[in-house]
Amino acid sequence: QRALPEPRPFGKGHLRWSFGPRAEMVGWGLAERLPAALPGICYRVRMTFNTFRGNRKIQLVAEDFQKGI
């Protein structure tokens, strides 16, 4: 099991995790809800593609989370 990179806040209350130049995960509106202790968090995600300024990348969208085991 590999740990996620630290999320970076962006916009108004959103989070972004970067997995390199071609993949990321976003959490729309999660900045206020996400617990401070990130280890052990399980995410429910949906996979999409995001095209921004002509660059297309895989984008996971974190729809919900809960404390893991």
C-alpha positions as CSV (number, residue, x, y, z in Angstrom):
1,Q,0.0,0.0,0.0
2,R,1.5,3.3,-1.1
3,A,0.7,6.6,0.7
4,L,-0.9,9.5,-1.3
5,P,1.1,12.6,-1.8
6,E,0.2,15.5,0.4
7,P,-2.8,17.4,-1.0
8,R,-2.4,21.1,-2.0
9,P,-5.3,23.5,-1.6
10,F,-6.5,25.4,-4.7
11,G,-9.3,27.6,-5.6
12,K,-12.0,28.1,-2.9
13,G,-11.9,25.1,-0.6
14,H,-10.6,22.5,-3.1
15,L,-7.7,20.0,-2.8
16,R,-5.4,18.5,-5.4
17,W,-3.0,15.5,-5.2
18,S,-0.5,15.3,-8.0
19,F,0.8,11.9,-9.2
20,G,3.1,13.5,-11.8
21,P,2.5,15.3,-15.1
22,R,-0.2,13.0,-16.4
23,A,-2.4,12.1,-13.3
24,E,-4.0,13.9,-10.4
25,M,-6.8,13.6,-7.8
26,V,-9.1,16.5,-6.9
27,G,-11.4,16.9,-4.0
28,W,-14.0,19.6,-4.8
29,G,-14.9,21.3,-1.5
30,L,-13.0,18.9,0.6
31,A,-10.5,21.3,2.1
32,E,-12.8,22.1,5.1
33,R,-14.0,18.5,5.6
34,L,-10.8,16.5,5.4
35,P,-9.3,15.5,8.8
36,A,-5.9,16.9,9.6
37,A,-4.5,13.4,10.1
38,L,-4.3,12.1,6.6
39,P,-2.8,8.6,7.1
40,G,-5.5,5.9,7.2
41,I,-8.1,7.8,5.1
42,C,-9.9,5.7,2.5
43,Y,-11.3,7.6,-0.5
44,R,-14.2,6.8,-2.9
45,V,-13.1,8.1,-6.3
46,R,-14.4,8.4,-9.8
47,M,-12.0,8.3,-12.7
48,T,-12.3,11.0,-15.4
49,F,-10.1,12.8,-17.8
50,N,-9.4,16.5,-17.6
51,T,-8.3,18.7,-20.5
52,F,-6.9,22.0,-19.5
53,R,-5.0,24.4,-21.8
54,G,-4.6,21.6,-24.4
55,N,-3.1,19.1,-21.9
56,R,-5.1,15.9,-21.1
57,K,-4.6,14.0,-17.9
58,I,-6.2,11.2,-15.9
59,Q,-8.2,12.8,-13.1
60,L,-9.5,11.0,-10.1
61,V,-12.3,12.8,-8.3
62,A,-12.6,12.2,-4.6
63,E,-16.3,12.0,-3.9
64,D,-16.1,11.0,-0.3
65,F,-13.7,9.6,2.4
66,Q,-13.7,7.8,5.7
67,K,-11.2,6.8,8.3
68,G,-9.6,3.5,7.2
69,I,-8.6,0.5,9.2
